[in-house]
Amino acid sequence: MTDSSQIPATAPKSGLIATDAHTRKRNAAEKRFRFYGMAAIAVGLLFLVFLFASILRSGLPAFTQTVLDIEFTLTQKQFDTAESKMLKTGEYQKIFIAALEGQLEDSGLDVAFDKKAIDRLVGKPGGTIRSFFLENPDRVGTPVSFELAASSRVDGYFNGRVTRDTLVDSRFLMLADLDLVDALHEAGIIHSAFNWNFITGTDSGVDNPGGAGLGASVIGSFFMMIVVLFLSLPIGVAASIYLEEFAPKNRWTDLIEVNISNLAAVPSIVFGILGLAVFIQFAGLPQSAPLVGGLVLTLMTLPTIIISTRASLAAVPPSIRDAALGVGASKMQSVFHHVLPLAMPGILTGTIIGLAQALGETAPLLLIGMVGFVAREYPEGVLAGFTDANSAMPAQIYTWASRADPGFYEKAWGGIIILLLFLITMNAIAVVLRRRFERRW
């Protein structure tokens, strides 16, 4: 038996289990490196949270709209009288103002206002009212509710963008008009509602940010992405399979690979100039059409898809190829029956990431004429969706951001939110597809 009193009370100053000065210094450096890494991640997340908070704070007002609800009954006599006048919409405007005054009186509010104040608050609703009763003559003599969008200045007053202290009298809104707005709000006639027109509508004039919508631009982006998907995926995958599996390794394939890598780093505006020169000026394709935009974005997306597809093919172990060839499969059978299915997760991921990058491009679309103000109506059919002039979401956002009215600035931030939702959705699909087709060996 060993006497425990002979065991030293302190650890030896040297040996395998001893911590010398060099080891302590190395451990301290490792701890500092870990701290720096965690601090870098925290700073990155902080900036990301700040970015999303700024986008949401600036863009969420675009999804709400100040509307004026008024209900009145148009008698047959009023309808016949208005239609007999030369200025028909003016007569309907008078009927609307009289109904508004009556609704204020019923609420116990006596507010005197200039008749032109209605034009500054909701524009000229006479034309909207007349169109409704001409399309629905059976509603004459029955109570009808109208929900009219307020002007951008009134909407800004509700959102806090316009205040009594900062408002300057202009043809768009007078300081005295805010008394009428407050009275209408107290009576429950004017209030905020979800702005469906922003999602489904089309672009408007420079003086009407409240009526601007992103719907037509979403359709334009959709048709562009169809062109990009059906061209870039088969061409990119076919080129990748040939270069990785079948092409001989010589100076020409090396030159092709170098050029593909260089094309992936070319600025997008260069592809826009190429599309303008080749597809519009030389080939004579229609300007501002999603077909041309899709062709330009296809050229820009192909290098990304080729590089990611080749990386996925190269990641498949050579033993898979050798095993297929060993049991009698041909070179093409080993590639298409064994290698390609195993590389499919990476191929799909690279394709969707390339499509997401193309969806957010602006510069090449501006060069071929796909600016925001051309998206004033929806295409009439599938073929027209490819060939008729239209815009895209990033181009529409750029157009709104360049206009002077602050209301369009809110629309631009709201468009960024919708664009981010599309990008997040596409990246989520890429993650799901990768998990779905992933194979382990």
C-alpha positions in Angstrom: 0.0 0.0 0.0 1.2 3.5 -0.8 1.3 6.0 1.9 -0.9 9.0 1.0 1.3 11.3 3.0 4.0 10.8 0.4 1.9 12.3 -2.5 2.9 15.9 -3.1 0.2 18.5 -2.2 0.8 20.6 -5.3 0.8 19.6 -9.0 4.2 19.3 -10.6 5.6 22.4 -12.3 6.4 20.4 -15.5 4.9 17.4 -17.3 2.0 16.4 -19.5 -0.7 17.6 -17.1 1.0 20.8 -16.1 -0.1 24.2 -17.5 2.9 26.2 -18.4 3.0 29.9 -19.4 3.0 29.1 -23.1 -0.1 27.0 -22.8 -1.9 29.6 -20.7 -1.1 32.2 -23.3 -2.3 30.0 -26.1 -5.6 29.2 -24.2 -6.1 32.9 -23.6 -5.6 33.7 -27.3 -8.2 31.0 -28.2 -10.7 32.5 -25.7 -10.1 36.0 -27.2 -10.6 34.6 -30.7 -13.9 33.0 -29.7 -15.0 36.3 -28.1 -14.1 38.2 -31.3 -16.1 35.7 -33.4 -19.1 36.0 -31.1 -18.8 39.8 -31.1 -18.7 39.8 -34.9 -21.8 37.6 -35.1 -23.6 39.9 -32.6 -22.7 43.0 -34.6 -23.9 41.4 -37.8 -27.2 40.4 -36.3 -27.6 43.9 -34.8 -27.1 45.4 -38.2 -29.6 42.9 -39.7 -32.2 43.7 -37.1 -31.7 47.4 -37.7 -32.1 46.9 -41.4 -35.3 44.9 -41.1 -36.7 47.4 -38.5 -35.9 50.3 -40.8 -37.6 48.5 -43.8 -40.7 47.6 -41.7 -41.0 51.1 -40.1 -40.7 52.8 -43.5 -42.7 50.3 -45.6 -45.6 49.2 -43.5 -47.5 52.5 -44.0 -47.7 51.6 -47.7 -50.0 48.7 -46.8 -52.6 51.0 -45.2 -54.6 53.7 -46.8 -56.9 56.4 -45.5 -60.3 56.1 -47.0 -63.5 58.1 -46.8 -66.7 56.0 -46.3 -70.0 57.7 -47.2 -73.4 56.3 -47.8 -76.2 58.1 -49.6 -79.2 57.3 -51.8 -79.3 58.7 -55.3 -82.9 59.3 -56.4 -84.1 58.7 -59.9 -84.8 62.5 -60.2 -81.2 63.3 -59.2 -79.9 60.7 -61.6 -82.0 62.1 -64.6 -81.1 65.7 -63.7 -77.3 64.9 -63.5 -77.4 63.1 -66.8 -79.2 66.0 -68.5 -76.4 68.4 -67.6 -73.4 69.2 -69.8 -71.0 68.8 -66.8 -72.4 65.5 -65.5 -69.5 64.7 -63.1 -69.9 68.1 -61.6 -73.5 67.4 -60.7 -72.6 64.1 -59.1 -69.9 66.0 -57.2 -72.5 68.4 -55.8 -74.7 65.4 -54.8 -71.7 63.9 -53.0 -70.9 67.1 -51.1 -74.5 67.5 -50.0 -74.5 63.9 -48.7 -71.2 64.5 -46.9 -72.6 67.6 -45.2 -75.7 65.7 -44.2 -73.7 62.9 -42.7 -71.7 65.4 -40.7 -74.9 67.1 -39.4 -76.3 63.7 -38.4 -73.1 63.2 -36.3 -73.7 66.5 -34.6 -70.7 68.2 -36.2 -71.2 71.6 -37.9 -68.0 72.2 -39.9 -67.9 74.8 -42.7 -65.5 74.0 -45.5 -64.7 75.1 -48.9 -66.1 73.0 -51.7 -62.7 72.8 -53.3 -61.4 71.1 -50.1 -63.2 68.0 -51.3 -60.9 68.0 -54.4 -57.9 68.2 -52.2 -59.1 65.5 -49.8 -60.4 62.8 -52.2 -59.9 64.2 -55.7 -63.0 64.4 -57.9 -65.3 61.5 -56.8 -68.1 62.7 -59.2 -66.7 60.5 -62.0 -66.4 57.4 -59.8 -70.0 57.9 -58.6 -71.4 58.4 -62.1 -69.5 55.3 -63.5 -70.9 53.2 -60.7 -74.6 54.1 -61.3 -74.2 53.8 -65.1 -72.9 50.3 -64.6 -75.5 49.5 -61.9 -78.7 51.4 -62.8 -80.7 49.1 -60.5 -78.9 50.7 -57.5 -80.6 54.0 -58.2 -83.0 54.7 -55.3 -81.2 52.3 -52.9 -78.6 53.2 -50.2 -75.1 52.8 -51.6 -71.8 53.0 -49.7 -68.7 54.4 -51.4 -65.2 53.9 -50.1 -63.0 56.6 -51.6 -59.2 56.8 -51.2 -57.9 60.0 -49.6 -55.1 62.0 -51.1 -51.5 61.2 -50.2 -51.2 64.3 -48.0 -54.2 63.3 -45.9 -52.8 59.8 -45.7 -49.5 61.3 -44.5 -51.4 63.3 -41.9 -52.8 60.0 -40.5 -49.4 58.3 -40.6 -47.7 61.2 -38.9 -45.6 62.2 -42.0 -47.6 65.4 -42.3 -48.3 67.6 -39.2 -49.9 71.0 -38.7 -46.5 72.5 -37.9 -44.8 71.2 -41.1 -47.7 71.6 -43.5 -47.4 74.5 -46.0 -50.5 75.6 -47.9 -50.5 74.4 -51.5 -52.9 73.2 -54.1 -52.6 69.7 -52.7 -53.7 70.5 -49.1 -54.4 73.5 -47.0 -54.0 73.9 -43.3 -57.7 74.6 -42.9 -58.5 71.3 -44.5 -57.1 69.5 -41.5 -60.0 70.8 -39.4 -62.4 69.0 -41.8 -60.2 65.9 -41.7 -60.4 65.8 -37.9 -64.1 66.3 -38.0 -64.6 63.5 -40.5 -62.4 61.2 -38.4 -64.4 62.1 -35.3 -67.6 61.2 -37.1 -66.1 57.9 -38.3 -66.4 58.9 -41.9 -62.6 58.8 -42.6 -60.4 56.0 -41.3 -57.4 53.8 -42.2 -57.9 50.5 -44.0 -55.7 47.8 -45.6 -54.5 49.0 -49.0 -55.3 46.1 -51.3 -54.7 48.4 -54.3 -51.0 48.5 -53.4 -50.7 44.8 -54.0 -53.1 44.4 -56.9 -53.1 47.8 -58.6 -50.9 49.4 -61.3 -48.6 52.4 -61.3 -50.2 55.9 -61.2 -49.3 59.4 -62.2 -46.7 61.5 -60.3 -49.5 63.4 -58.5 -51.3 60.3 -57.2 -49.1 58.1 -54.9 -52.2 56.8 -53.1 -53.4 55.1 -56.3 -50.0 53.5 -57.1 -49.8 49.7 -57.0 -47.3 46.9 -57.6 -49.6 44.3 -59.2 -48.6 44.8 -62.8 -44.9 44.8 -61.9 -45.3 41.5 -60.0 -46.9 40.0 -63.2 -44.0 41.4 -65.2 -41.4 39.8 -62.9 -43.4 36.5 -63.0 -43.2 36.3 -66.8 -39.5 37.2 -66.7 -38.7 34.5 -64.2 -40.6 31.9 -66.4 -38.3 32.8 -69.3 -35.2 32.7 -67.1 -36.2 29.3 -65.6 -37.0 27.6 -68.9 -33.9 28.8 -70.6 -31.1 29.0 -67.9 -31.9 25.6 -66.2 -31.6 23.3 -69.2 -28.8 25.2 -70.8 -26.8 25.7 -67.6 -27.2 22.0 -66.5 -26.4 20.7 -70.0 -23.3 22.8 -70.3 -22.1 21.8 -66.8 -22.6 18.1 -67.4 -20.6 18.3 -70.6 -17.7 20.3 -69.1 -17.5 18.2 -66.0 -18.1 14.7 -67.3 -17.5 14.6 -71.0 -15.3 17.4 -72.2 -11.6 16.7 -72.7 -9.2 18.6 -70.5 -7.3 20.9 -72.8 -6.6 24.5 -73.4 -10.0 25.2 -75.0 -12.0 23.9 -72.0 -9.7 25.7 -69.7 -10.4 28.9 -71.6 -14.1 28.3 -71.4 -14.0 27.7 -67.7 -12.0 30.9 -67.1 -14.5 32.9 -69.2 -17.5 31.4 -67.3 -15.9 32.4 -64.0 -15.2 35.9 -65.3 -18.8 36.3 -66.6 -20.1 35.6 -63.1 -18.2 38.7 -61.9 -19.3 41.0 -64.8 -21.5 43.9 -63.6 -25.2 43.5 -64.4 -25.4 46.8 -66.3 -23.0 45.2 -69.0 -25.6 42.5 -69.6 -28.2 45.3 -70.0 -26.1 47.0 -72.7 -25.7 43.6 -74.4 -29.4 43.0 -74.3 -30.2 46.4 -75.7 -27.8 46.0 -78.6 -28.5 42.4 -79.5 -32.1 41.6 -78.6 -33.7 45.0 -79.3 -31.6 46.9 -81.8 -30.3 43.8 -83.8 -33.0 41.2 -83.3 -35.9 43.7 -83.2 -37.7 42.2 -80.2 -40.2 44.5 -78.5 -38.8 47.0 -76.1 -39.8 46.9 -72.4 -41.1 43.3 -72.8 -40.6 40.7 -70.1 -39.4 38.4 -72.9 -36.4 40.6 -73.5 -35.9 41.1 -69.8 -35.9 37.3 -69.3 -33.3 36.8 -72.1 -31.0 39.4 -70.5 -31.4 37.9 -67.0 -30.8 34.4 -68.5 -27.4 35.5 -69.8 -26.6 36.9 -66.4 -27.8 33.8 -64.5 -26.1 31.2 -66.6 -22.6 31.5 -65.1 -24.0 31.2 -61.6 -26.0 28.0 -62.5 -23.0 26.5 -64.4 -20.6 27.1 -61.5 -22.9 25.7 -58.9 -23.9 22.7 -61.0 -20.3 21.8 -61.7 -19.5 22.0 -58.0 -22.4 19.7 -57.2 -21.3 17.2 -59.9 -17.7 17.3 -58.7 -18.9 16.6 -55.1 -20.3 13.2 -56.0 -17.7 10.6 -55.0 -15.8 9.0 -57.9 -16.8 5.6 -56.5 -20.4 6.1 -57.7 -19.1 6.5 -61.3 -16.7 3.6 -61.0 -19.4 1.3 -59.6 -21.8 2.2 -62.4 -19.2 1.6 -65.0 -18.1 -1.6 -63.3 -21.5 -3.2 -63.7 -21.7 -2.4 -67.4 -23.3 1.0 -67.5 -22.3 3.4 -70.3 -20.7 6.8 -69.5 -24.1 8.5 -70.2 -26.0 6.0 -68.1 -23.6 6.5 -65.1 -24.0 10.2 -65.3 -27.8 10.5 -65.8 -28.8 7.5 -63.7 -26.4 7.8 -60.8 -24.4 11.0 -60.7 -27.1 13.6 -61.7 -29.7 12.4 -59.1 -27.1 12.7 -56.3 -26.1 16.2 -57.5 -29.7 17.4 -57.8 -29.9 19.1 -54.4 -27.0 21.4 -55.3 -28.3 22.0 -58.8 -31.7 23.1 -57.6 -30.2 25.2 -54.8 -27.9 27.0 -57.3 -30.7 27.5 -59.7 -33.1 29.1 -57.2 -30.3 31.3 -55.8 -29.6 32.4 -59.4 -33.3 33.1 -60.0 -33.4 35.1 -56.7 -30.5 37.2 -57.8 -32.1 37.8 -61.2 -35.4 38.8 -59.5 -33.7 41.7 -57.7 -31.7 43.1 -60.6 -32.6 46.6 -61.7 -29.8 48.1 -63.9 -30.2 45.8 -66.9 -34.0 46.2 -66.9 -33.7 50.0 -66.9 -31.4 49.9 -70.0 -34.0 47.8 -72.0 -36.8 50.2 -71.0 -38.6 48.2 -68.3 -39.1 51.3 -66.2 -41.9 51.7 -63.7 -44.2 54.1 -65.5 -44.9 51.6 -68.4 -46.7 49.3 -66.0 -50.1 51.0 -66.2 -52.2 48.0 -67.0 -52.3 44.2 -66.9 -51.5 42.1 -69.9 -54.5 40.8 -71.8 -53.3 37.2 -72.1 -50.4 34.8 -71.7 -48.7 35.7 -75.0 -49.2 39.4 -74.2 -47.6 38.9 -70.8 -44.3 38.0 -72.6 -44.5 40.6 -75.4 -46.4 43.6 -74.1 -44.5 46.5 -72.4 -44.3 46.0 -68.7 -42.1 46.6 -65.7 -40.6 44.6 -62.9 -40.7 44.9 -59.1 -37.1 46.3 -58.7 -37.6 48.8 -61.6 -40.9 49.9 -60.2 -39.3 50.4 -56.7 -36.5 52.5 -58.3 -39.1 54.6 -60.2 -41.0 55.3 -57.0 -37.9 56.2 -55.0 -36.9 58.7 -57.6 -40.1 60.7 -57.5 -40.5 63.8 -55.4 -43.7 63.0 -53.5 -42.9 61.5 -50.0 -45.9 59.2 -50.6 -44.0 57.4 -53.3 -41.1 57.0 -51.0 -43.3 54.9 -48.7 -44.5 52.9 -51.7 -40.9 52.1 -52.5 -40.2 50.8 -49.0 -43.4 48.8 -49.2 -42.3 47.3 -52.5 -39.0 46.3 -50.9 -41.0 44.4 -48.3 -42.9 42.5 -51.0 -39.6 41.8 -52.9 -38.0 40.5 -49.8 -40.9 38.2 -49.2 -40.4 36.7 -52.7 -36.7 36.3 -52.1 -37.1 34.7 -48.7 -39.7 32.3 -50.2 -37.4 31.3 -53.0 -34.5 30.7 -50.6 -36.8 28.7 -48.3 -37.8 26.5 -51.3 -34.1 26.0 -52.0 -33.6 24.8 -48.4 -36.6 22.4 -48.6 -35.5 21.0 -52.0 -32.0 20.4 -50.7 -33.3 18.5 -47.6 -35.8 16.6 -49.8 -33.2 15.3 -52.4 -30.2 15.1 -50.1 -28.5 11.7 -50.1 -25.7 10.6 -47.7 -22.9 8.2 -48.5 
